[in-house]
Amino acid sequence: MTSDDRTAVVLAGGRSTRFDGGDKLLADLAGEPLLRRTVERLAPTAGAVIVNCRVDQRDGFADALAGVDPEVTFAVDPDPDAGPMAGIRTGLRATDDAFALVVAGDMPFVAPGLVEHLFDAATGHDAAVPRIDEWFQTTQAVYRAEAMADACDRALERGDAKILAPLEELDWTVVEEATLRANGWLDSFENVNTREELAAAAARFRGA
């Protein structure tokens, strides 16, 4: 599976409820919008990037991502605020590739090496999901797009909002913490929710 056969779905439809002032994904992170930082980290590993968002976010995100390679397309939530499972489903429905990475838009340190490993690990399965301690990292994982989207539909229809509910129907493999730690990939899961976390991330980008 080459990068041209891979899609990255970036989840960006949240309300930034813990961020003081505005949409955090448009906030400046060492000279670029946070969302752009995340998307640019994915460029070496994906031939297409799809940003899942609300309709009111699309124009601002398009401006923030102008000129990014590969060019970004958008998968707009038909039902805003339905949660991350609905966002995953909407994003996966927008790709023609068999497998897609799903990553939260507030993860600017996503590791390209980990992305490569997840795509490799998902081969022969419906998903490859990292686990840190007892927590499955479902918003930085690779899914077989059609199978996962269908499973999300069924979970949403029965009112099961648990993020692991779709996976219970699928054949999925786990990338354990020991592998993540051995490869220096734990930082990949750091996200930005507050102004303080944004400042800390900016210091890292600047090498401070």
N, C-alpha and C positions, 0 to 999 in steps of 0.2 A: 504494500500500500504506500504510494508516494504522497507527497504533500498535496499534489493536484487532485487527489482522490479524497481529500479530507476537508471537512468544514469545521469551523469553530463557531459555536453559538455563544454569544455574550449576553448574559442576563443583565438588563439595565432598567427594568421597569419599576424598581422600588421607589419609595417615597422619601428616602433619606431622613427618617424620623429622628435619628440620633445626631444628625449633622446640623450645626448651627448656621442656618442661612443658605437657602438655595439648594439646588440639586448637586450633591457631592460629586457626581460623575463629571460635572462641568467645572469643578473647582481646580485651580491651578496647582499642579504638582511639579515643582521644579521646572516651570516654563511651559508645560503642556497640560491640557485637561487630563484629569485622572483616567477617564474612559479611553482617551487616545493612548496613554501609557500602557494600559492593559492590552489594547488591540495591537499595538506595535510589538509587544512581546510575543504575539501569536504568529506574526508574519512568516517566520522561518518554517513553521510547522503546518500551516493550513493554506490551501489554495483558495479558500473562500471564507469570508467572515460575515456572519449574520448577527445583527444586534436586535434583540428582543426588547421592546419598549412600549410605553403608552403613546397614543397618537400625539398628545401635547408635548412629548419630549423629542419627537422625531426631527424637527427643524434644527433645534439646538444641537442635537447630537450630530446631525449631518454637517453642520458648520464645524464642529469640533473635530470631525474625522476627515475633513476635506483633504484630498491628496494622499490619504493612507493607501499603502499597497499591501495586500490586495484590496481592491475597492470593496467597500462595505455595502451590504443591502440590509433592509430592515424588515422585521417580522413584528407587526403591530398587534398588541394584545386585543382580542375582540372583547374581552371582559376584564378591564383593568382591576388590579387589586385582588385577583383570584389566587395569588400566591405563587411561589417559585415553581411548583409542579406544573401549573398552567403555563408559566413562561417557558419552561423546558419543552412542554408539548408543542407550543406555538412555534418556537425556534426550530425544533426538529422537523416539523411539518414543512418548513421552508427550504429544506435541502434535498437535493437529488442524490447525494452521496450516501453510501451504505452506513458509514460510521461518522459520528460527529463528536467533537469535544464540546462539553458545556462548561463554561467558566463564568463566575460572577464578575461583573464589570468593575468591581472595587478591589480587584486582586492584581495590582500592578507589578508584582514580583513573580507571576506565574512562570515556571521554569520550562523552557523549550525542551530540555532533556526529559523532564517528567512527562510532558505531552507526548513525545515520541514513545516513551515507555508504555504509556497508557494505551495508545493506539496499537502497539504490538501486543500488549497483554489482552486486549479485547478480541483479537483474532480468534475465531472459533467460539466466541461467547456473544452474549447480548450486551454486555457492559463490563467495564473495568473501573472499579471505584476504590480510591485510596481510603485508608483508615488510620487515624491517629488516636491513640488510646482506644476508647470504645466508640469514637465518633466517626461515622462514614462521611466523607467529603463529597457529597453528591453534586455540589456546584463547582467541582473541578474534577470531572470524570468523563470517560468516553462511553458513548452509547451507540448501539445499533439503532439508527434513527427511527425506522418504521416500527420496530418492535417496542421500543420505549415509548414512542408517541401513542401507540395503541394502548399500552398498559396504563399510561397516564390518563387517557380518555376514560378507561374503565374505572380507575380509582376515583376520578372526579365525578363520574356519573353516580357512583355509590356513596359519595360524600366522604371518602377517606382521604383526608388531607395530609396524612403522614407521608413524609417525603420518601420513605423507604417502601411505601405500599406498592408502587409499580414494579419495583425490583423483586418483590416476593413472587411475581409471576414469571420471572425471567431467569435465564442461565447467566449468572454473573460471577466474575472473579474479583478478588480483593488484592490490592497492592498494600502490603502491610507496612507499618511504621519502620520496621528494621530496614526495609529496602529504601524507604524515603530518607531515613537518617544516613545510611551508608553512602548515598549519592548526593547528600547535601541539599535535598529538596524540601526540607520542612518549611523554609522561608516562602516557598511557592504559595502557601495557603494564607499568608498574612493579608488581611484586608483592611480597608479604611472606612471607619464608621463615624469618627469624630474629627474635629479640627486638630486636636492634639495628635491623633494618629496620622493625619495628613502632614503635619509638621515633621513628625518622626520619619515618615516615608520620604519627604522632600530632602531631609538631611542625608538619608541613605543614597538617594539619587545623586546628590552633590558630593558624595564621598566624605561627608563630615563625620 
